[in-house]
Amino acid sequence: MKLAVLLSVALLCSCGDLTVADTKQEVVLKKEELKDYVLVNRQDLEQLKADASIGKSVGRYHQYREGMRTFRLDTATGQNCILLTTDWDWKNPDVSSQNCANIDWLAKSSATASARTLDPLGVNQ
């Protein structure tokens, strides 16, 4: 028993030059290279946390919840649409017409129609 304890202590002492932190740092750097992680400046991170805590939108779209529905606000156009709701709520025609997929499709269709109106012969296409 004493021999096993002495061997364990000797083994632990002989591994003193190994550092686990280097291995972890290598793993983190490897993940950053593979774009699994993104390095962010501490000051920028704190600002993002502060913005998120007050509900400040970062980017074009802002999501918010009212009751059982989750809405998406397009900050560029001011357009609201329903992003998520219950299955039975989607069956309501007023709700389904406000679906974000429908709104996006209509916006894309109108942009395409406007382009065709500006170039009815298709010369620039």
VMD Tcl script that draws the C-alpha trace (Angstrom):
set ca {
  {0.00 0.00 0.00}
  {2.83 2.40 0.91}
  {4.53 1.52 -2.36}
  {1.40 2.45 -4.34}
  {1.14 5.79 -2.52}
  {4.83 6.53 -3.14}
  {4.50 5.65 -6.83}
  {1.43 7.90 -7.15}
  {3.24 10.81 -5.52}
  {6.32 10.24 -7.70}
  {4.15 10.10 -10.83}
  {2.32 13.32 -9.93}
  {5.60 15.12 -9.16}
  {7.19 14.02 -12.43}
  {4.30 15.56 -14.42}
  {4.90 19.03 -13.00}
  {6.07 20.51 -16.30}
  {2.81 19.75 -18.10}
  {0.33 22.60 -18.26}
  {-3.33 21.99 -18.92}
  {-3.89 25.67 -19.80}
  {-1.75 25.38 -22.93}
  {-3.86 22.50 -24.16}
  {-7.03 24.45 -23.53}
  {-5.60 27.54 -25.23}
  {-4.68 25.42 -28.24}
  {-8.21 24.03 -28.38}
  {-9.73 27.51 -28.17}
  {-7.41 28.86 -30.87}
  {-8.18 25.87 -33.10}
  {-11.92 26.46 -32.67}
  {-11.44 30.15 -33.44}
  {-9.58 29.23 -36.63}
  {-12.43 26.90 -37.61}
  {-14.89 29.77 -36.95}
  {-16.59 27.87 -34.10}
  {-15.76 30.86 -31.89}
  {-15.44 34.54 -32.61}
  {-13.09 36.65 -30.54}
  {-14.67 39.86 -29.32}
  {-13.01 42.75 -27.54}
  {-14.07 42.91 -23.85}
  {-15.26 46.50 -24.21}
  {-17.36 45.59 -27.26}
  {-18.77 42.58 -25.42}
  {-19.79 44.73 -22.46}
  {-21.46 47.22 -24.82}
  {-23.38 44.39 -26.55}
  {-24.52 43.07 -23.16}
  {-25.68 46.55 -22.13}
  {-27.54 47.02 -25.42}
  {-29.22 43.63 -25.07}
  {-30.27 44.33 -21.50}
  {-32.17 47.46 -22.56}
  {-33.65 45.73 -25.60}
  {-31.64 47.73 -28.11}
  {-31.67 46.05 -31.50}
  {-28.43 44.95 -33.07}
  {-28.88 44.55 -36.80}
  {-31.77 45.08 -39.16}
  {-34.42 42.91 -37.48}
  {-35.72 43.15 -33.94}
  {-37.85 40.42 -32.38}
  {-40.29 41.03 -29.59}
  {-43.05 39.06 -27.92}
  {-46.64 40.11 -27.23}
  {-48.85 37.50 -25.63}
  {-48.59 34.22 -27.51}
  {-47.08 35.79 -30.64}
  {-43.50 36.64 -31.52}
  {-43.18 39.53 -33.95}
  {-40.33 40.68 -36.17}
  {-39.78 44.37 -36.81}
  {-37.81 45.33 -39.89}
  {-36.02 48.45 -38.67}
  {-35.18 49.50 -42.23}
  {-38.82 49.62 -43.41}
  {-40.82 49.71 -40.17}
  {-42.75 46.62 -41.30}
  {-44.04 44.27 -38.56}
  {-44.90 40.62 -39.13}
  {-45.73 37.57 -37.06}
  {-42.77 35.25 -36.75}
  {-44.14 32.63 -34.31}
  {-47.52 31.74 -32.86}
  {-49.59 28.65 -32.05}
  {-50.92 26.27 -34.71}
  {-54.54 27.22 -34.08}
  {-53.69 30.93 -34.25}
  {-52.15 30.44 -37.73}
  {-55.56 29.14 -38.92}
  {-57.02 32.63 -38.44}
  {-56.87 34.37 -41.88}
  {-55.96 37.73 -40.32}
  {-52.99 36.12 -38.56}
  {-51.81 34.01 -41.49}
  {-51.81 37.07 -43.76}
  {-49.32 38.73 -41.38}
  {-46.90 35.78 -41.57}
  {-43.29 36.96 -42.09}
  {-42.85 34.53 -45.00}
  {-45.84 36.11 -46.78}
  {-44.62 39.63 -46.09}
  {-41.12 38.80 -47.35}
  {-42.51 37.12 -50.47}
  {-44.75 40.11 -51.23}
  {-41.85 42.52 -50.78}
  {-39.65 40.46 -53.09}
  {-42.43 40.14 -55.67}
  {-43.11 43.87 -55.68}
  {-39.40 44.61 -56.06}
  {-39.24 42.25 -59.04}
  {-42.38 43.82 -60.54}
  {-40.90 47.29 -60.12}
  {-37.76 46.19 -61.93}
  {-39.86 44.81 -64.79}
  {-41.85 48.07 -64.97}
  {-38.63 50.07 -65.29}
  {-37.37 47.72 -68.02}
  {-40.45 46.22 -69.75}
  {-38.48 44.83 -72.71}
  {-35.93 43.10 -70.50}
  {-33.03 44.90 -72.17}
  {-31.00 45.20 -68.95}
  {-31.57 41.64 -67.76}
}
mol new
graphics top color blue
foreach p $ca { graphics top sphere $p radius 0.5 }
foreach p [lrange $ca 0 end-1] q [lrange $ca 1 end] { graphics top cylinder $p $q radius 0.2 }
display resetview
